[in-house]
Amino acid sequence: MRPVLFLLAALAFPSSALAVPYFDQAWAEQLVAAEYPAYFAWIQEVRERNPDRYEPLLIQGRMMALNQQQWPELVEAWENHFFAMDHYRGLVGVWTSGPDAQTDALRTELISAAEDIHLATIELFDARLYLNEAQAEQLRFKIADHELNFDVYALDTVERTVGPITD
């Protein structure tokens, strides 16, 4: 009977009414703009050139804003990487502005900025590795707990399903 009622309800509402949005884009944009104004300005530029990249970059910014308290090292490494890339992009803009700007001094600055990008990338990878190792350790503890308490968890599952065992 329930499947029939669900089917009738599903047919009564348009499919868009039943859809659950992946995320609230307007809210995410406000959050990212408030927390990371330079990053938000940059992804607006990306949106104009390559609209397909915009949403993943916005989601990345939203995730960093939401996890500032939980993963401060990761967020700091992510910000450092962004600012290193932003500095390099600025120097490339100067280089491409014309032949007069293409000096050896600017080339040296570009090399230094590129090194900063790669150092920031290593820092970001280290932060992500630390986070992944911590999550893996938590999973190892959960596995060990379930291995040790296998029978207790099984009884608990049955009791939640059919009620407590009475003697």
N, C-alpha and C positions, 0 to 999 in steps of 0.2 A: 504494500500500500504506500509506503514512504517513497519508493522510487517513482511511483505514478504522480504523487503530489509534487515532488521535486521537478519532474519533467513538465508538469503543468505550470508551475511557478516560473521555470526557466523560459517557457514559451511565452508567458505573459509579459515578461520584461525584455526590452531590447538587450542585445548582447553587450552593448557598451555600458549599460547600467549594472551588469553583473561583473564587469571587468574590475580587477583590482589594480590600481596604478602601481607601476614599479617604484616610482618615487614622485614626490611633489616638486616639480622643477622650479616653480616660482619660489618656494620656500628654500630649496637648495641654493638658488642663485642669491637670495638675500643673505643666507648664512655664510656662503663663501665670500660674497662681497664685503660683509662685515668683518670676517676673520682674516681674510687674505686679499686685501684690495688690489695689490699689484698682480697677484696671480689671477684674480677675476678679470682685471683689465686685459691681461694677456690672453686669457681664453676667449674673451670677446673678439679679439683680433683673429684668433684661430677660427672662431665660428664663421667669420666673414670669408676666410680663405678656404676652409675645409670643414663644412658643417658636420660631417660624420665623426670628427674627432671631438666635437664640443661636449657631447653628453658624457663620454667616458672621462674626460678631463674634469667636468663638473662633478661627477660622482666621486672621483678621486679627491677633489677638494672638500667635498662634503664629508667623506670618510675621515679625512685628516682633521677637520674641524670637530667632528663628533668624538674623536678619539684622543683629543689633546691631553686629557687627564689620565687616560688608561695607558697610552703609549707615548709619553713625552719625548723619548729619545728618537723614536721613529718619525714623529712629526717634525722635530727639530732637524733631523737629517734630510727629510723631504724638503723642508723650507730652504735649507742650505743649498741643496741641489738645484732648486728652482732659481734661487738668486744667482748662483754661479752660471746657470744657463742664460739667465736674463742679461747678466753682464756681458757674456760672450755674444749674445744676439745684438746687443748695442754696439759692440766693437765691429761686428760684421756689417752692421748698418753704416758705420762710418767708412769702412773699407770699400763698400760697394757704392758709396756716394760719388766717387769719381776717381780718376787716375791721380789727382793731386794728393788724395788722402792715403794712397797706397804706398806708405813709407816703410822703411825697415823698422823704425820705432814702433809703428802700429802692428807690424807683423810680430814683433817681439811681445807686445801686449796680448795679441791673439794667442800666441803659444802659451803664455802664462795663464791666460783665462781658460784655455783648453785644459791645461794641467789642473786648474782649480775644479773644473767640471768633473774630471776623472777622479780626483781625490774625494769630491763630494759624492760621486757614484759609489766609491768604495765604502764611504761612511754610511750611505743609505743601505747598501747590501749588508753591511755588518749589523745595522739596526734590525733589518728584516730577518737576518739569520738568527740573531739573539731572540727575537720574538717567536720565530718558528721553532727554535730549540726549546724555549719555555713551554710552548703549546705541546710539543712532542713529549716533554717530561710529564706534563699533566695527563696526557693520554696514557703514558706508561703506568702512572699511578692508578688511573681508572681501570686499566686492564688487570693490574695486580689485585686491586680491590675486588673486582668481579670474579677473578680466579679463586681468591681466598673465600669469598662469601657467595659462591655460586648457588649453593643450596638455600641460603637465606633469601637471596633475591628471587629464586624460583618460588619459594613458599609465599613471599610477599606478593608476587605477581598473581598467584592463584587466589590469595585472600582478597586482593583488590577486585578480582573478577567475580568470584562467587561468594565472598564473605568469609569471615573467620572460621577456622576449623574448630568444631565443637567435639569434645570427647564424651 
